[in-house]
Amino acid sequence: MSVLLEQPASLVAYRPNKPTAMVVVADPRVRSTVTRHLWALGVRDVIEASSVAEARPRIGNPRDICVADVHLPDGSGLTLLSETRAAGWPNGLALSAADDIGAVRNALAGGVKGYVVTGTRTNVGLPTRPGAAPIGSAAARMHRRPPGAPSHPGGYRELSGREVEVLRLVAEGQSNKAIGVSMGLSALTVKSHLARIARKLGTGDRAGMVAVALRTGIIH
């Protein structure tokens, strides 16, 4: 699953000079995969780091994008991305192997422009060239809108009051059963509400729905 908080083109924008990047990931296989994807995007100057301590001395020389794993061995990748943004880095992309709604919230609050949940440590779904869908089938599902769904990113179909309440409880990390207890509904009814929400927002992933709802102001 890939939650892109802005359009792929905004992450590595076209520029006359070759874009530059820093990749901060502890797992050498994932780090290598991310670097290869950046090369495919046209980035030709990529520096790599495996920890916060290794990356921090390089923050003072801003690059076009920093890709950081949320969970680094010596600290938080989200904290590192906040530091790069404060230092003038224009783009930040958070990477995680876990579908963590709380981390998505923190990423949004910290100004991170993209959040990628790989599901595994080797299935990395970074955006492809501007205008294309992300790499990887799981990531691509986030960008395939169902029939009848709006094509414009801001044109999501209106949610009912009950659907908004269900989504708010999802954002709090509650399970379908817990949501049903809170709202006096069966777990099956909650599941039906989530299916309708998924059709309207264009993603069936819980973290993805929360990210869209936070970004568009459906929930706060």
N, C-alpha and C positions, 0 to 999 in steps of 0.2 A: 504494500500500500504506500502511496506517495501523496502527501498533503502539500500541494504547492500553493503558497499563500499569495503569490503574484504570478503573472504570466511568465513562462519559460524565457521569453525574449528579454525580460528585465533582469534575469540573473547573470547572463553573460551577453551583454549588449554588443552590437557591432561597433568596432572602433578601428581607425586606420592602423594603429599599432596593435601588435599582438597582445591579447589580454594576459594578465598574470594572476596566479592563484597560490593559496597555501592550503594544504590538506593535512588535517590533524586527526589521525586515527591510530589507535594502538595496534590493531590487528594488521600485520603487514600485507595480508592477502586483500583485505578490504581497501587498505590505503592504495595499493597498486591498482585495484579495479577503479576506484574513484579517479585516480590520476589518468588512467586510460580513457575514461569517459570525458574528462576535461580536455584531453588532447583531441578527442573526436569533435568536441565543440569548437575547436580552433584555438584553445589555450596552448601556448607553447612554452611558457615559463612557469613551472610548478615547483614549489618547494614543499618538502614533506616534513612532518614532525609526528612523534608518537605520544607526546604528553603535553600538558599545559606548560610545564617548566621548559620544555624544548621550544615551544611555540612563542612564549611571551617575549623573549628578546627580539623577535622579528616583527612584533606588532608596530613598532615605531616606524617601519617602512611600509606604508599601506599598499596593498595590492587590490585587484579588481574584485576578488571574491575569496572568502575563507569558508572551507567545508570542514566542519568539526563534528566528531562523534559526541553525542550528549554525555556519554559515560566514559570519561578518560581515567586512566589509572591513578592520577594524582589530583583530580578535580573535575569540575563541571565544564563540558564543552559549551553550554549556554552562557556561562559566565565569561568564557574566553571570547565568544562571539560578541557579547556586549562590550567587551574591552576593545575589540577590533573596530566595532562601529564607532565607539567614542573616539578612537584614534583616526577616524576618517576613512575606514574601509567601506566602500559603497554597498557591498552585498555579503550576506551571510547565509549559509545553508547548514541546517542541523541534520545530523544523521543518527538513526537509532535502530537497534534490532528489535525493540519492544514497542508495542502499540500503547503508548502512555499519554492519556488525555491531559494529565497534569503538565507534562512536558510540552505538549502543544500549546497550552495556555501560556506557559512561561516563555515559549519561543515567540508567540505573538506579542506579549507584553514587552519583550526585549528587542523588538524590531527585526527579528529574523525574517527573511523574505521567503524561505522555503524550509519545509520539514519533510524528510524522507524516512519512512519506516520500511526497512528492508525485509523484515520477517525472518531473515537469516543473515548471517555475517558475510555471505557471498553474493546475495541477490540485491545488488545496488541499483536503484531506479532513478538515476539522475536525469534531468531534462536533456533532450537532444537539441539539435540546432533550433534557433528561434522559429516558432510557428509549428513545430512538430510535437508529437506526444512524447512523454518520458520513456526512457529505455526500460524494457522489462514488462512482461504481461501484467504483473500485479500492479505496477505503477500505471500502466496504460488504462486499466479499468477505471481509474479515477477521472480520466478525461473522455470516456465514452458516455455521453449523455443518453438516457433512455428516450424512447419515442415520446414526443410531446413535451419534453423538457426544454427550457429556453436555451438558446445558443449563446446569449450574451452572459458573461460571468456575473454581472450584477442583476440579471433579470430572473432571479429565482421565483418560482410560483409561491404565492402566499400560503403560509401555514395557518392552520386553525389554532384557536387558543389552547385546545387540548394537546395538539401536536407540539406547540411551543413548550408546554409544561413537561411533556415527555422528554423533549430534547434538553430542557434545563436539568432534569434529573439525571439524564445520561451524562451531561457535563459534570455532574457531581460524582460520577463514578458508580452510580447505582446499577444493579443488575435488573433484567426484565422483571424478575419476581419481586424485587424490592420496589420497583416503580409501580407495579401492580398493586402492592399493598398500600403504598402511599396514596394512590389515586382511586383505590377501590375498583380496580380492573383485574381481569385475569391476565396471566403472562402471555396467553395467545393474543388477547386484544392489544396488549402493549406491542407485541411483535408486529401486528397488523399496522399499528400507528407508525412504527419505525420503517416499515416497508413503504408507506405513503410518503413519509419524510424523505426517504432515500430517493424516491422518484422525483420529488420536487427539488431537491438540492443537487441531484446528479451524482451522489455517492452513497453506497450502502455501508461504508465503513464507519464505525462509531466515532473514532477520532477525527475522521474526515468531516462528518456531519457537524461535530462540535467546532472544528476549525472554521468551516464555512459560516456557521451561525454566529460565531464570535466576530469574524471579520466583517460580516454584513450587518451586525447589530441586532440580529434576531434575538439573541440572548446576551447578557452582560456578565 
